Amino acid sequence: QVRIWEFGGGSVQAGESLNLSCVASGSRLNVNTMAWHRQAPGQSRELVAFTSQSTGTVNVAESVKGRFIISREDFSNAMYMQMINLKPDDTAVYYCNIRSFQFPDKDYWGLGTQVTVSS
């Protein structure tokens, strides 16, 4: 059974920073892609950052480029996102998503962590 935990959400003022962490676990889990998505109230879920072990791809959305930095530790199935200069538009629930090498078409999601940025 694959489980995903997200850590690090909270409430901050505009211009401040937060760090999010995602850890995946499961028997013989070999994670390929790890991504952060977010969903603001009344809006659809959007991709914020994406990494792929198989291709070496690391991408962040244009809306957060230069402010959000992602990294991962493959040996621990962990991914981190440093968010600086946060804006009220960054307010959302942030979800970690992974796909494994064993089941490349199956998405696994965490329960999400709330990030609130006030002006």
C-alpha positions as CSV (number, residue, x, y, z in Angstrom):
1,Q,0.0,0.0,0.0
2,V,1.4,3.4,-1.0
3,R,1.1,6.2,1.4
4,I,2.0,9.9,1.0
5,W,2.5,12.5,3.7
6,E,2.8,16.2,3.1
7,F,4.3,18.6,5.7
8,G,5.0,22.2,6.1
9,G,1.8,24.1,5.3
10,G,0.7,27.1,7.3
11,S,-0.4,30.7,7.4
12,V,2.1,33.5,6.5
13,Q,2.1,37.1,5.4
14,A,2.8,38.1,1.8
15,G,6.6,38.1,1.1
16,E,7.3,35.4,3.7
17,S,8.5,31.8,3.0
18,L,7.3,28.3,3.6
19,N,8.9,24.9,3.0
20,L,6.8,21.9,2.0
21,S,7.9,18.3,2.2
22,C,6.4,15.2,0.7
23,V,7.3,11.6,1.6
24,A,6.0,8.5,0.0
25,S,6.2,5.0,1.4
26,G,5.2,1.6,0.3
27,S,6.5,-1.9,-0.1
28,R,9.2,-2.0,-2.7
29,L,8.1,1.4,-3.9
30,N,10.3,2.8,-6.6
31,V,9.1,6.4,-7.4
32,N,9.5,7.9,-10.8
33,T,7.6,11.1,-11.0
34,M,6.9,13.4,-8.0
35,A,4.8,16.6,-8.4
36,W,3.1,19.3,-6.4
37,H,-0.3,20.4,-7.4
38,R,-2.5,23.1,-5.7
39,Q,-6.1,23.9,-5.6
40,A,-7.5,27.2,-4.6
41,P,-11.1,27.6,-3.4
42,G,-13.5,27.5,-6.4
43,Q,-10.7,26.7,-8.8
44,S,-9.4,23.5,-10.5
45,R,-6.3,21.8,-9.4
46,E,-3.2,23.0,-11.2
47,L,0.3,21.6,-11.5
48,V,2.9,23.7,-9.7
49,A,6.1,21.6,-9.9
50,F,7.2,18.3,-11.5
51,T,10.2,16.0,-11.3
52,S,11.0,12.8,-13.1
53,Q,13.7,10.4,-12.1
54,S,13.6,8.6,-15.5
55,T,14.1,11.7,-17.6
56,G,15.7,14.1,-15.1
57,T,13.0,16.6,-15.7
58,V,12.5,19.4,-13.2
59,N,9.8,22.0,-14.0
60,V,7.9,24.6,-12.2
61,A,4.9,26.6,-13.4
62,E,5.5,30.0,-14.8
63,S,3.4,31.5,-12.1
64,V,5.9,30.4,-9.4
65,K,9.2,30.4,-11.4
66,G,11.9,32.2,-9.5
67,R,10.0,31.9,-6.2
68,F,9.4,28.1,-5.8
69,I,12.4,25.7,-5.8
70,I,12.0,22.0,-5.8
71,S,14.3,19.2,-4.9
72,R,14.1,15.5,-4.2
73,E,15.9,12.6,-2.5
74,D,15.3,9.5,-4.4
75,F,16.7,7.1,-1.8
76,S,14.0,8.3,0.7
77,N,11.2,8.9,-1.8
78,A,11.0,12.5,-0.6
79,M,10.4,15.8,-2.4
80,Y,10.8,19.3,-1.0
81,M,9.5,22.7,-2.2
82,Q,11.0,25.9,-0.9
83,M,8.5,28.7,-1.4
84,I,9.8,32.3,-1.1
85,N,8.2,35.7,-1.6
86,L,4.7,34.1,-1.2
87,K,1.7,36.0,-2.6
88,P,-2.0,35.9,-1.7
89,D,-2.6,34.1,-5.0
90,D,-0.5,31.2,-3.7
91,T,-3.2,30.4,-1.2
92,A,-4.4,26.9,-1.8
93,V,-4.3,23.3,-0.7
94,Y,-1.1,21.8,-1.9
95,Y,-1.1,18.1,-2.9
96,C,1.8,15.8,-3.5
97,N,1.4,13.4,-6.4
98,I,3.6,10.5,-7.4
99,R,3.8,7.8,-10.0
100,S,6.0,4.7,-9.6
101,F,8.0,2.7,-12.1
102,Q,6.0,-0.4,-11.2
103,F,2.6,1.2,-12.0
104,P,3.4,4.2,-14.3
105,D,-0.2,5.0,-15.1
106,K,-1.4,5.1,-11.5
107,D,-1.5,8.3,-9.6
108,Y,-1.1,8.4,-5.8
109,W,-2.1,11.5,-3.9
110,G,-1.6,12.9,-0.5
111,L,-4.3,14.5,1.5
112,G,-3.0,17.9,1.0
113,T,-1.6,20.7,3.2
114,Q,-3.1,24.2,3.4
115,V,-1.0,27.2,2.6
116,T,-2.6,30.6,3.4
117,V,-0.9,33.9,2.4
118,S,-2.5,37.1,3.7
119,S,-1.7,40.5,2.4
